[in-house]
Amino acid sequence: MKTKYFRIVMIVAMVLMLLVSACGTAKTPDTPSNGEAPAAEGALKKVVYVTPGTLGDNGFTDSVNEGLQRIAKEYGAEVRVIENGFDSSKYAQSVEAAFAWGPDVLYTDAYGMEDLIKDYSTRYPDVKVVNLDFVLQNDANTINSVTFIQEEGSFMAGVVAALVTASDLPYANPEKIVGAMGGQDMWVIRSFMYGYEQGVKYIDPEIEVVTNFAGTFSDPVTGKTATKQLFAQGADIVFQIAGLTGSGALEAASEDGKYVIGVDSNQNGTYPGYVVTSMVKDLGGAAFEIYKMMAEGTIETGKTYEFHYGYAGTYLAIDDFTKSILPEEMLAKIDEIAKKLEAGEIIVERYPKE
């Protein structure tokens, strides 16, 4: 009885926190340049994102939040985020609190929360639920899913890695070895590695790809250790695919005088001179485009939307940080290959489904 009472109190407290933050001025969306914020279309005035992760990862979760903040700015919607710090004991209360807040749209990346999201989506059919990064379906078929062909963006990361390791750049070594460090050993991470290896082999089939897994998405220290292990095996550049854990990979590169490729968000400026580029998984762009379809009434409920290489999909972040590391001829080669990929002249094989 006490446990049930405590659970109810916790859920009520979480809902109250959402309501208070909704009324606060600190997170009020910026007003557009015309001085008048557009109202959210129809009933799509409240948007919540419930994630197993946490903000501040400079990656996956932050990328989603960027899209939600754009929704808030351009449509005037109230946007809230419920974080869980990868603590599965919080998932049930967080999901219940998210639906109890009364959102019109709920975004999630429901890793570890699949059954909860399916259950509540069926119980709250008026809430437009969007699952990011993998396909999730409930019996009522009311969930929209968003997937990315991460093999394509990872292919381009592999192209960069291969060009770097074969170059005379300051931190490149004579060994034909590149690395990839994943968070947990799961299908989606292996699909990144699968595309990455194809990109490497596209440039030079003789380059060796060494990989490992940190076993977590939330521990930068473990990520640093795992990355240094790859450097010790001869890799002079590592593609990190590990969420918050990956920030340790960026630090490892700066400490060991090696190169690294970021993921999900543009991480190029984190350690200038060491982060060559980032394979952006544009979750924010995809989240915004899905909301836009909802607002315009063009979305098909229950449909899975798949985004290819480019905006709202995956792409390489090539900016001044990248240009300060890579020579012009290498940048031109990368651009040439990216254009062939976008034009369909290069076909990247998809990683087999589980």
C-alpha positions as CSV (number, residue, x, y, z in Angstrom):
1,M,0.0,0.0,0.0
2,K,2.8,2.4,0.9
3,T,4.6,1.5,-2.3
4,K,1.6,2.3,-4.4
5,Y,1.0,5.6,-2.5
6,F,4.7,6.6,-3.0
7,R,4.4,5.8,-6.7
8,I,1.3,8.0,-7.1
9,V,3.0,10.9,-5.2
10,M,6.1,10.6,-7.4
11,I,4.0,10.7,-10.6
12,V,2.0,13.7,-9.4
13,A,5.2,15.4,-8.4
14,M,6.7,14.9,-11.9
15,V,3.5,16.2,-13.6
16,L,3.6,19.3,-11.3
17,M,7.2,19.8,-12.3
18,L,6.2,19.7,-16.0
19,L,3.4,22.2,-15.4
20,V,5.6,24.6,-13.4
21,S,8.3,24.5,-16.1
22,A,5.6,25.1,-18.7
23,C,4.6,28.3,-16.9
24,G,8.2,29.5,-16.3
25,T,9.7,32.3,-18.3
26,A,13.3,30.9,-18.5
27,K,12.4,28.5,-21.3
28,T,10.0,30.7,-23.2
29,P,10.6,30.1,-27.0
30,D,12.4,33.0,-28.8
31,T,10.1,35.3,-30.7
32,P,10.5,35.2,-34.5
33,S,12.0,38.2,-36.2
34,N,8.6,39.6,-37.2
35,G,7.8,40.0,-33.5
36,E,4.9,37.7,-33.4
37,A,5.2,34.0,-32.6
38,P,2.9,31.7,-34.6
39,A,0.5,29.7,-32.6
40,A,0.8,25.9,-32.7
41,E,-1.4,24.5,-35.4
42,G,-4.6,22.9,-34.4
43,A,-4.3,21.1,-31.0
44,L,-0.6,20.5,-31.2
45,K,0.2,22.9,-28.4
46,K,2.0,20.7,-25.9
47,V,5.0,18.6,-26.9
48,V,6.9,16.3,-24.6
49,Y,10.1,14.2,-25.2
50,V,10.6,11.3,-22.8
51,T,14.1,9.7,-23.2
52,P,16.0,7.0,-21.4
53,G,19.0,9.2,-21.7
54,T,19.9,12.7,-20.5
55,L,20.4,16.2,-21.9
56,G,24.0,17.5,-22.2
57,D,25.3,14.5,-24.1
58,N,26.3,16.6,-27.0
59,G,24.8,13.9,-29.1
60,F,21.6,12.0,-29.6
61,T,19.4,13.5,-26.9
62,D,20.7,17.1,-27.5
63,S,20.0,16.6,-31.2
64,V,16.4,15.7,-30.5
65,N,16.1,18.7,-28.2
66,E,17.4,21.0,-30.9
67,G,14.5,20.0,-33.1
68,L,12.0,20.5,-30.3
69,Q,13.3,23.9,-29.5
70,R,12.9,24.8,-33.2
71,I,9.2,23.6,-32.9
72,A,8.8,25.8,-29.9
73,K,10.3,28.8,-31.7
74,E,8.5,28.4,-35.1
75,Y,5.2,27.1,-33.9
76,G,4.9,28.5,-30.4
77,A,4.4,25.0,-28.8
78,E,5.2,24.3,-25.2
79,V,8.0,21.8,-25.2
80,R,9.2,19.7,-22.2
81,V,11.8,17.0,-21.8
82,I,11.7,14.1,-19.3
83,E,15.2,12.6,-18.7
84,N,16.0,9.3,-17.0
85,G,19.8,9.1,-17.0
86,F,19.6,5.5,-18.3
87,D,18.1,4.5,-15.0
88,S,15.5,1.9,-15.9
89,S,13.9,2.1,-12.5
90,K,12.6,5.5,-13.5
91,Y,11.1,4.5,-16.8
92,A,7.6,3.5,-15.7
93,Q,7.0,6.7,-13.7
94,S,8.5,8.9,-16.4
95,V,6.3,7.5,-19.2
96,E,3.2,7.7,-17.0
97,A,4.0,11.3,-16.0
98,A,4.6,12.2,-19.7
99,F,1.2,11.0,-20.7
100,A,-0.5,12.4,-17.6
101,W,0.8,15.9,-18.5
102,G,-1.7,15.8,-21.4
103,P,0.6,16.3,-24.4
104,D,-0.6,16.6,-27.9
105,V,2.6,15.1,-29.3
106,L,5.0,12.7,-27.5
107,Y,8.5,12.0,-28.8
108,T,10.6,9.2,-27.5
109,D,13.5,7.0,-28.2
110,A,12.0,4.1,-26.4
111,Y,15.0,1.9,-25.9
112,G,14.2,-0.2,-22.8
113,M,10.7,1.4,-22.6
114,E,9.1,-0.3,-25.6
115,D,6.3,-2.1,-23.8
116,L,5.5,1.0,-21.7
117,I,5.2,3.2,-24.8
118,K,3.1,0.7,-26.6
119,D,0.8,0.3,-23.7
120,Y,0.3,4.0,-23.0
121,S,0.0,4.8,-26.7
122,T,-3.0,2.4,-26.9
123,R,-4.5,3.8,-23.8
124,Y,-4.1,7.4,-25.0
125,P,-5.1,7.3,-28.7
126,D,-5.4,11.0,-29.0
127,V,-1.7,11.6,-28.2
128,K,0.4,11.6,-31.4
129,V,3.3,9.3,-30.5
130,V,6.6,9.4,-32.4
131,N,9.3,6.9,-31.7
132,L,12.8,7.9,-33.0
133,D,15.5,5.6,-34.3
134,F,13.7,2.3,-34.6
135,V,10.4,0.9,-35.5
136,L,7.9,0.5,-32.7
137,Q,4.3,-0.6,-33.3
138,N,1.3,-1.1,-31.0
139,D,-1.8,-3.2,-31.6
140,A,-3.8,0.0,-32.4
141,N,-1.1,1.0,-34.9
142,T,-1.1,4.6,-33.6
143,I,2.7,5.1,-33.3
144,N,4.7,6.8,-36.0
145,S,8.3,5.6,-36.2
146,V,11.3,7.5,-37.6
147,T,14.3,5.5,-38.8
148,F,17.6,6.6,-40.4
149,I,19.9,4.9,-42.8
150,Q,22.8,5.3,-40.6
151,E,24.9,3.0,-42.8
152,E,25.0,5.8,-45.4
153,G,26.3,8.5,-43.0
154,S,28.7,5.9,-41.4
155,F,29.9,5.0,-44.9
156,M,31.0,8.6,-45.3
157,A,32.7,8.5,-41.9
158,G,34.6,5.5,-43.1
159,V,35.6,7.3,-46.2
160,V,37.1,10.1,-44.1
161,A,38.8,7.7,-41.8
162,A,40.4,5.8,-44.7
163,L,41.6,9.0,-46.3
164,V,43.1,10.3,-43.0
165,T,45.0,7.1,-42.1
166,A,46.5,7.0,-45.6
167,S,47.6,10.6,-45.4
168,D,50.6,12.4,-44.1
169,L,48.5,14.5,-41.6
170,P,50.4,15.2,-38.3
171,Y,48.6,12.5,-36.2
172,A,48.4,9.8,-38.9
173,N,50.7,6.8,-38.5
174,P,52.1,4.4,-41.1
175,E,49.7,1.6,-40.1
176,K,46.7,1.0,-42.3
177,I,44.4,0.7,-39.3
178,V,41.2,2.6,-38.3
179,G,38.9,2.0,-35.4
180,A,35.3,2.3,-34.3
181,M,34.1,2.3,-30.7
182,G,30.4,1.5,-29.9
183,G,28.4,2.0,-26.7
184,Q,26.4,-1.1,-26.2
185,D,26.6,-4.1,-28.5
186,M,23.3,-3.8,-30.2
187,W,21.9,-4.0,-33.7
188,V,21.8,-0.2,-34.3
189,I,25.4,0.3,-33.3
190,R,26.5,-2.6,-35.5
191,S,24.7,-1.1,-38.4
192,F,26.9,2.0,-37.9
193,M,30.0,-0.1,-37.9
194,Y,28.8,-2.0,-41.0
195,G,28.4,1.2,-43.0
196,Y,31.7,2.5,-41.7
197,E,33.6,-0.5,-42.8
198,Q,32.1,-0.3,-46.3
199,G,33.3,3.4,-46.6
200,V,36.8,2.4,-45.4
201,K,37.0,-0.5,-48.0
202,Y,35.6,1.8,-50.7
203,I,38.8,3.9,-50.4
204,D,41.3,1.0,-49.7
205,P,40.3,-2.7,-49.2
206,E,43.5,-3.3,-47.4
207,I,42.8,-1.0,-44.5
208,E,42.0,-2.9,-41.3
209,V,39.0,-1.9,-39.1
210,V,39.3,-2.7,-35.4
211,T,36.3,-2.3,-33.2
212,N,35.1,-2.6,-29.6
213,F,32.2,-1.8,-27.3
214,A,32.3,0.2,-24.1
215,G,29.2,-1.6,-22.8
216,T,27.4,1.6,-21.9
217,F,26.1,4.9,-23.4
218,S,26.6,6.9,-20.2
219,D,30.2,6.6,-19.0
220,P,32.8,8.8,-20.6
221,V,35.6,7.3,-18.6
222,T,34.9,3.8,-20.0
223,G,34.6,5.4,-23.4
224,K,38.1,6.9,-23.1
225,T,39.5,3.6,-22.0
226,A,37.9,1.7,-24.9
227,T,39.2,4.3,-27.4
228,K,42.7,4.2,-26.1
229,Q,42.6,0.4,-26.5
230,L,41.9,0.9,-30.2
231,F,44.7,3.5,-30.5
232,A,47.0,0.9,-28.8
233,Q,46.1,-1.6,-31.6
234,G,47.4,0.9,-34.2
235,A,44.4,2.9,-35.1
236,D,45.1,6.6,-35.7
237,I,41.5,7.6,-36.1
238,V,38.4,6.2,-34.3
239,F,34.7,6.7,-35.1
240,Q,32.9,6.9,-31.8
241,I,29.3,5.6,-31.7
242,A,28.5,5.7,-28.0
243,G,26.3,8.6,-26.9
244,L,27.6,10.3,-23.7
245,T,30.2,7.6,-23.4
246,G,31.7,8.9,-26.7
247,S,32.8,12.2,-25.1
248,G,35.5,10.1,-23.5
249,A,36.7,9.1,-27.0
250,L,37.0,12.7,-28.0
251,E,39.1,13.4,-24.9
252,A,41.2,10.3,-25.6
253,A,42.1,11.6,-29.1
254,S,43.3,14.9,-27.7
255,E,45.4,13.2,-25.0
256,D,47.0,10.6,-27.3
257,G,47.5,12.9,-30.3
258,K,45.1,10.9,-32.5
259,Y,42.1,11.7,-34.6
260,V,38.4,11.0,-33.9
261,I,35.0,11.2,-35.6
262,G,32.0,12.4,-33.6
263,V,28.5,11.2,-33.9
264,D,24.8,12.3,-33.8
265,S,25.5,16.0,-33.2
266,N,28.3,18.2,-34.6
267,Q,31.1,17.6,-32.1
268,N,33.9,19.1,-34.3
269,G,34.6,22.0,-32.0
270,T,34.8,20.0,-28.8
271,Y,38.6,19.3,-29.2
272,P,39.7,21.4,-32.2
273,G,42.4,19.8,-34.3
274,Y,41.5,16.3,-33.2
275,V,37.8,15.9,-34.1
276,V,38.0,15.6,-37.9
277,T,34.3,15.6,-38.6
278,S,31.0,14.3,-37.1
279,M,28.5,11.9,-38.6
280,V,25.4,13.8,-37.7
281,K,22.2,11.8,-37.2
282,D,19.8,14.7,-37.7
283,L,17.2,13.7,-35.1
284,G,16.3,17.3,-34.6
285,G,15.6,17.9,-38.3
286,A,13.6,14.7,-38.4
287,A,11.6,15.5,-35.3
288,F,10.8,19.0,-36.8
289,E,9.8,17.6,-40.1
290,I,7.4,15.0,-38.5
291,Y,5.8,17.8,-36.4
292,K,5.4,19.9,-39.6
293,M,3.6,17.0,-41.3
294,M,1.3,16.7,-38.3
295,A,0.6,20.5,-38.3
296,E,-0.1,20.4,-42.1
297,G,-2.3,17.3,-41.7
298,T,-0.2,15.2,-44.1
299,I,1.2,12.6,-41.7
300,E,-0.1,9.0,-42.0
301,T,-0.7,7.6,-38.5
302,G,1.1,4.4,-37.8
303,K,3.6,4.9,-40.7
304,T,7.3,4.6,-40.4
305,Y,9.3,7.4,-42.0
306,E,12.8,6.7,-43.2
307,F,15.3,9.4,-43.8
308,H,18.3,9.0,-46.1
309,Y,21.6,10.8,-46.4
310,G,21.2,14.6,-46.1
311,Y,19.1,17.0,-44.0
312,A,16.9,15.2,-41.4
313,G,18.8,12.1,-42.1
314,T,22.5,11.5,-41.7
315,Y,25.4,13.6,-43.0
316,L,28.9,14.7,-42.3
317,A,29.4,18.0,-40.5
318,I,32.1,19.8,-42.6
319,D,32.9,23.1,-41.1
320,D,35.8,25.4,-40.3
321,F,37.1,22.9,-37.7
322,T,37.2,20.2,-40.4
323,K,38.8,22.5,-42.9
324,S,41.5,23.4,-40.5
325,I,42.5,19.7,-40.4
326,L,41.9,18.3,-43.9
327,P,43.6,19.6,-47.1
328,E,41.5,21.0,-49.9
329,E,42.0,18.0,-52.2
330,M,40.8,15.6,-49.5
331,L,37.7,17.8,-48.8
332,A,37.0,17.8,-52.6
333,K,37.3,14.0,-52.6
334,I,34.9,13.7,-49.7
335,D,32.4,16.0,-51.4
336,E,32.6,14.1,-54.6
337,I,31.9,10.8,-52.9
338,A,29.0,12.3,-50.9
339,K,27.4,13.6,-54.1
340,K,27.6,10.2,-55.7
341,L,26.0,8.7,-52.6
342,E,23.1,11.2,-52.7
343,A,22.7,10.7,-56.4
344,G,22.3,6.9,-55.9
345,E,25.6,6.1,-57.8
346,I,26.9,4.5,-54.6
347,I,24.7,1.9,-52.9
348,V,25.5,1.2,-49.3
349,E,24.5,-2.2,-48.1
350,R,22.1,-2.3,-45.1
351,Y,23.0,-4.2,-42.0
352,P,20.8,-7.4,-41.8
353,K,17.7,-6.9,-39.6
354,E,17.6,-8.8,-36.3
